[in-house]
Amino acid sequence: MLARLLRRIYFIQLLTGALLGIYVAERLGQSGTMAMAMAMVLLCAVLLPLLLQLAVISTSMILSRPKRAGPLWWRAFGGEFLAALRIFWLQMPFASAKTEVWLPDTAQEAQPWRVPVLLVHGYISNYRVWDKVARALHHAGHPVLAITLEPLFTSIEDYTPQIQQAVQQLKQATGAPRVTLVGHSMGGLVIRAWLRQHGSAGVAKVITLGTPHQGTQSAAWSPTTNTTQMKRHGPWLKDLHASETPETRQLMYIALTSHDNIVYPQREQVLEGAEVTEFEGVGHLELCLDDRVIQWLLQKLD
């Protein structure tokens, strides 16, 4: 659903940019050559989507900007813009409808497989956000399953049957008694909602990246059901907190970034009893691409 929607959005943007380029070429007069006119059309066709993406990232970075924004904030700004181009333009629009468990290569089968990992994406995303993480996990010997949560706009609890099905699929494919669940952004809340319903008996660890555990101010701008549940210190989050035991919290490992442009206030996103690691100079989407974060994830899995 999201992949098809993104392809249509970018096609419209490219077409609009091309039409704008034709208008600009005509306004420049008839003295220009055909090659110059075509160059103008191509330039505008590419430039319009780039400027729109830059506007979105700029707005989110400015709204979430800490009082003292140093060089690391600018590094996060640039990294988040590049991450958005890679993930939203090159990865997510080309997601397939169905995903399968990615087992370690045949050469690794003689060795015991490491703990299977279920990857759960966040709000307005699909499983392709995990491309780099999934490759790193596969290379390290972990069976991996990355799923797409649908529909886009619904209650977070509505996603828990998909988590349950994926956990069973991963266990059946590997024969493992336990799995580790990794969530980015809203995906971490989906995992916690699933734990509330099904318990943690078959869970090795829960790892979250940039998850709004205490809610985010950015959710106030959206009226959808799942964003309402992610509002800062909202009632749904309070009920979720109250349902968790100390034993469940001990399974959790939290990664947050002090320059998160979607989940803020950033340093509030912790849970009592859960281990927290903070990164700097990294944006929200970039958490799924940053080498330091991926290395940290592999270490926690070990």
HUHUBEL-V206194 format. One line per field, one symbol per residue. phi: phi as a letter, one per 30 degrees, with the letter a starting at -180 (. if undefined). burial: b if it has 9 or more other C-alpha atoms within 8 Angstrom, else e. A space follows every 10 residues. Layout:
phi=???
burial=???
This chain:
phi=.deddddddd dddddddddd ddddddddjd dddddddddd dddddddddd dddddddddd dddcdddccc edddddeddd ddddddddcc cddcdddbcb dcdededcdd cdddedbccb dcdhbbdddc eddddddddd jcdbbcccdb ddcadddddd dddddddddd dddciddbbc cbbcheeddd dddddddcic dccdabbbbh dddcibdddd dbcddddddc dehddddddd eddccedddd dcbccbbdcd cccaeddddb bdjcdbbccb ibddddedbd dddddddddd dd
burial=ebbebbbeeb eebbbbbbbb bbebbeeeee eeeeeebeeb bbbbbbbbbe eebbeebbeb beebbeeebe ebbbbbbebb bebbbbbbbb bbbebeeeee beebeeebbe eebebbbbbb bbeebbbbbb bbbbebbbee bbbbbbbbbe eeebbbeebb eebbebbebb beeeebebbb bbbbbbbbbb bbbbbbeeee eebbbbbbbb bbbbbbbbbb eeeebbbbbb bbebeebbeb eeebeeebbb bbbbbbbbbb bbbbbbbebb eeebebeebb bbbbbbbbbb eebbeebbee ee
